């Protein structure tokens, strides 16, 4: 909570604590403890300087800014309640799935192909296969209403005395970076999912795209209400956005005449949040509401400008459930790494049961999947490192020896899915609380600089890891740090999406360069008002008293065991398996109730160096613009692999290098492709090859089917 300010100054560092009054004197003790840590760091730094650079612990990549002000406070998920709200009793019921697709909802996580390629039998109605071309046409009634223009959000904020309004799409990028901060980039867990053990890629971490900087625009709607909107100026309209909206209607019973969308509004802390409700099924648990997503195949997502140039066509198709390419498994794996976190946050904000996904290639539908939120939580929040595994094994051995194998399995085995759900819920609530603290801290900093009359702000933030090493160079750790950069904007600033329709590569590059120049001009003009700070967190949790309660046979009053034995079991039960929780790297728990003890100490470290702030802003901007460029600029194909010059080059490399050097040759090719911005990457080239293969296969199957329908020729199978 961000209520009471408590501060002290320690050798050039200003340390302030902001804590809830409900915790009594806890805030002051935290300031004292944090000041103690700062003093220790200062003494260590003096020791390092005195002894020519050797010291106990130091940062690898920065000098200590003595003038930095550090704000410290504690957050607990207990301080946040997430409840549904409305302006009136009027409710527009979400649509329902058609074509018997609701069967998928009751077989969660399973990858359902639309058709069995071997037999040609459809698992669902054939009408689903071909996507009508009309779905590629933009429809005015599908236009997204930005939060600052949504009167319902504004009226709800006034009704419930809330300060901030936003929507799921505007919040999820920011909340993703708070997840990276709080979880320390917890790896994704694909064990016991639809990803098979034979899938070639076993490590599952977030993609670079999932970690792009978050950019939002703050707007003052009046003296008391502020909107948070995604920054459209660093985005573009793509065919997949239009198609996604249209396919919702294609897959559900939405009426073509229906003008009203179904929304869910909720309040948490000082936020009013809006979620669009896509679909509903009365047999699902809870609200029965779920999100509907359409997911384009890899050859489109990784090569969107090339596909758009080819009239939104790709021959890349899905023809199997499992496999590295052309499979539903491939698409699900990519989804987990890139967008599953955002999907989970959208479902959580909207109090939804899960996510329904339809896999397609713009022209054809290939399969479906339903992911309940608790399964999504398991993938995102359940992995742990070897240090926690060792403590878990030690705890399990102790419990098994006391209770026996049967009772251990029935009553005491770790409940990994319940723990993952509890972590997801607690982390979401602390993320909201932390975001509110960030926004209040921004306002306080601007007020100190006499800039409280601002109307619009651009906030860029990104969580990255900072390596901290010890005296022993073999020992180091990576600490997540969230950097926040804030730029006041002129009142006339408008964020418009980049329009690339009908534009050449040169024209697109000119537009992107213009966006960069405009940002740099605003940055230079507002340089004096630019502010920023780093955020780090410390985690604290312990065994909940109810998760370690003694069994009845170990209580002396029951007379089952002698006193010494009871005392021995009591000592075992009260052993602290969290004694070295820092080594767990990611917040990890032995029991679901232990999650309720979780709290975080947050430390905001203000950055006063303007050059450092401008450098960080420019770096974040370049990341976003490079991503925009990747989406917009068409990469023409490399030289045909059957061209005589290409054949000669390949054979010469084979003859001179030999088998053992092929990997290095591939690396050289990758580097060459990177140096040629106008050429496709090796991965894009690979996907285009599969697209050519898929097109040939599809044409063959169509000819075969045509012969069979006319009664001529024998039935033939396609062996791809």
VENPE-V316056 format. One line per field, one symbol per residue. phi: phi as a letter, one per 20 degrees, with the letter a starting at -180 (. if undefined). Layout:
# VENPE-V316056
phi->???
This chain:
# VENPE-V316056
phi->.cdeecbbdclneedcdccfffemegffffffffffffgfffffffffffdmoeafbbefcbeeefefeddcbdccffeccdcfcbebefbefffdfdlmffgffecfmfedffbeffemeeecfggffeeggffeefdgfeffefgfdefffffffffdldeccacgfeeffffffffgffellgfeddfmdfeffeffeefccfffffdggeccdecfebfdccddcfeffdcbecfffffgfffgffecefffefdeeecddbcbldddddcedebbbfeffmfmebedcddffgfefebffffffelldbefcdcbedqfclcfggfffffgfdcfffgffffffeleercdddebcmecedrbbddfffffgffeddfbefffgfffffffffffffdnfffgffdcfgefffffffffffffffffffffffffffffffffemdfefdccdddbbecededddgfffdbbddfceeddccfdfgefcedffddfmeegffffffffffffffffffffdgfefcaadcccddcbbffgeecfffgfeegfemedffffffffffffefeeefcfgffmdgccebgffffefbcedcedfdeffffffffffffffgffffffgfdefefffggfefgfffffffffffeenffdffffffffffffffdfedffffffffffffffffffffffffffffffendnefcddde
